[in-house]
Amino acid sequence: MTGKGSHPEFVTALARGLDVIQAFSSAMPEMTLSEIAGRTGLSPATVRRSLLTLAELGYVRQHGRRFVLTAKVLQLGSAFVESMNLNEVAQIYLQELVDTFHDASSLTTLDGNDVVYIVHIPSNRPARLRQYVGARMPAHAASTGYVLLAHQSEHQRAAYLSQAPFPAFTPSTPITAEALQARFDEVLKSGYGIAQDAIAFGSIAIAVPVRDHHGRVVAAINCSADSTRTDRETLIRTRLPALLRASDQISHQLARYPALTLSVQA
């Protein structure tokens, strides 16, 4: 997975150890050494050294020929949550949205072609999508993806669109450069992005940008609902004003905690 870093002091062993951790997923929660080697592209000898080191540190446990992650891996993510003061910056405002509308609400940032969930407050209703902090979603099928991509530079958007067509998850997924450019134009004109049935049938979400104290878009927040219970016009009329207020509050908090702004910038 990991290529050789450009910095002369790049620690290849550390990069490979992180590759091993990230190889585990819901589809592959436990694996043999050879399976991990296959998923990472690393040699079995390299994977073995990484696994032994991670096991010694308590991040991996072995049973028979198979390896699993331990709960200690959660400390890596919790360090980010705590050090970035995410409760004060965003969680309390997203929780207000969830309490008011009973939608799920998230703060995401852009990483490559995906949006990454930095904060996620689930709905108290059954969810169609499996969302959680650290989860990734293709940006071309996400309301926050439309917002974040639309506010990139013209050069960055062109580079992204040059990769089209993108995978279709439903007939409503925009996959061509033309379809996505139309979404970006709509975001820049209206100030919000909407994705309906783009990643799965029955899902609809509306998103707005979050800006730093320089006015740069560094993240996006959304409300995600069931499209069988609400529609586009209702989202705009009811959720959009509340989302904009939450965005202003989060942007204000970012000025108090500039480390988070630096962390989420692409």
N, C-alpha and C positions, 0 to 999 in steps of 0.2 A: 504493500500500500504506500508506505512513505518513501519518497525519493530522497536522495542525498541533499542535505541542506546546503545553501550557498555560503553560510557563515563558516569561517575556518574553525570555530570552536563548537560547531554543531555536534551534539552528542547522539550518534546514530543508535546506540544501545537504548537510550531513553525513548527515542522515537519508535523503535521497534516494540518496546514494552507497551507503549500506548496503543500501537496497532493491535497487539494481542488482546488488550482489554476491550477495544472497540469491535473486535471480531465477534464477540458474544452478542446475541440478539434474542428476541422473543421466539424466533423460529429455531435458533440454535443456542439454547441456554446452557447446554453442556456439550463438550466436544473432546475428541481425542486430539493428541498432539498433531497427527497427520491432517485431521480436519481443520485445525487452526492454521496449519501451514498452507493448506489449500486456499483458505479464505483470505489470508494476509499476503500470500505470495512470497513469504519468507521461507528459508530453508528449515527443515526439521531441527537441525542442530541449533539454529538461532532461536527458534520457538522454544526449544527445550530450556535453553539458558534463561530466556525471558520468564517462562513459567516457573522455573525453580526460584528465581529472584522474587517474583510476585508472590509465590507461595510463602517464601521466607518472611516477606513483609506483611503477609496476612490478607492480600487482595485476591488470592486464588486458593482454592482447595481442590485436592485430588482425591478421587475415589475410584479405585481400580485403574483403568486406562483413561478415564475421563476426567475433565477439569471443569470446574464451575467458579464463577465469581462469588465473592463473599460480600456481605453487607458493608464491609469496610470501604468498598469502592464508592459508596454514597458520600463518604467524607470529602471526596474530590469535588463533587457537585455542591455540597453544603458549604464548602469553603467559599465558593463563588457567591452563593446566595447571601451568606453572612457578610462577606467583605464588601459587597456592593450595596448593602442596606436596602435590599429589594422590598422589604415590608414597608419601610417608610416611603420609598420612591414610587412604588407602583401597586403592590398587592392590596393595600387598603382601598385604593380608588377602583380597582377592578372588582373587588369584593362588593363594593357599593352597587356597581352595575349588575352583578349577579343577583344580589338581594332584591334589586328593583325589578329586573326583567326576567329573572330565572333562566337566562341564557348562560352559556359558558363564555368566559372572557379571557383573553390572552394578550401578552406583550411578546412580540417576536422581533427578531433581527434577521438580516440577510447573511447567509453564508454560502457562497458559490451560487448554485441554482436552487437552493432550498431556503425556506424560512425555518428558523430554529426557535422553539418556544423557550423564552427566558422566564416568564411567569405564566402560569395557567391556573385559573379558578374554574373548576368544573360546575356544570349545572346540576341542580337537584333532580333533573329529569334524565331518563335513559339517554345515553349518548350514542350517536351513529358513528362517530369517529373516535379513535383511541388517541387522545391527546394527553400530554404530560410534559413537565419541565424536561428539556433536553430532546424532546421529539423533533423530528424534521418532517417537513411537508414540501413537495415540489412548489416552487414559487408561482409557476404558471397556473396553478389550480387553487390558489389561496387568496383571500381578500387582502391580507396583509402583504402578500407577495406583490399584488398589483400596485399597492401604495409604495412599497419600498423600491420596486423596479422603476416605477414612473419617476421617482425623484432622484434616480441616478443621473450621472452626466450623459450627454448625448452619445459620447464614445462608448461608455459602459453599456448603455441600452442597445446600441448597435451590435456590440460584441455578443451580448446575450441573445438577441434576436437572430443572429447569424447561425445559431445552433438549431433553429426550428427546422422541421416540425418536432414538437415535444410529444411525450406520450399522452394518449387520450384515456381518461378514466371513465368518462361517460360521454354521450354525444354532446353534452354541453361544455366539455373542457375546451378552452381555446388553445389550439396547438400550432397555429400558423403565425408567422411574423405579423401578418396583417391584422389578424384577430387580436393578438396581444397588444399591438401598437394602438389599436382602437381602445382597448381597456386603459392603457396608459394615458391616452389623450383625455379620456373621460375623467380619470382621477385628477389630472392637472387642472381640468376645467371646473369640476365640482368640489374637489377637496376630499373625496372619499372614494373607496373602492368596494364593490360588491361581488361576491362569488356565490352563485346559486347552482347547486347540483354539479359543480365542477370537479369535485374530488369524489363525491358519492351522492347518490340520489337521496333527497330528503334533507340536505344540508344547505343553509343559506347564512351568509355572514357579511357584516359591514365593518369596514376598517377605516381608520384615520391615522395620519402620521403623528409621530412624536418628535419634537425638535429640541436641539440643544440650545444653549444661550446665544449661539451665533446664528440661529435660525436654520441650521442644517438638519435634515431628516435623518435620525439615527435609529429609529425603531418605529413600530406601528402597533396599535392596539385594536382589538375588534370585539364585537359581540357575535356569537355564533348560535343560531337557532335552528329549529326544525321547520323546514319549508312547508310542511303540511299543516303547521300551526300559525304561521305568519307569512307575510309576503314582502316584496321589495318596498312598496310604498309605505307599509307599516314600519319597517325598519328605519327608513329615512325619517319619517315623522316622529317616531318615539325614541329610537336608540341614538340617532345621529347627534342631537343636541347634548345628550348625556355623555356620549363618547368624546365630543369636542371639549366639554368641561373637564373630563378626566384627563384628556391629552394635555390641556393647559396646566392642570395640577401636576402631572408627572413631569412635564417640561420644566416647571418651576422647581421641582425637587432635584432635577438633574443638575441645576446650577449649584445646589448645596453638596451634591455628591458627584463631582466631575470624574471620578475614577470609573463610574459606570459608563459614562459617555465614551471614554477612551476604550473601554472594554468592548463595547458593542459596535464600534465603528468598523465598517468593512475595510 
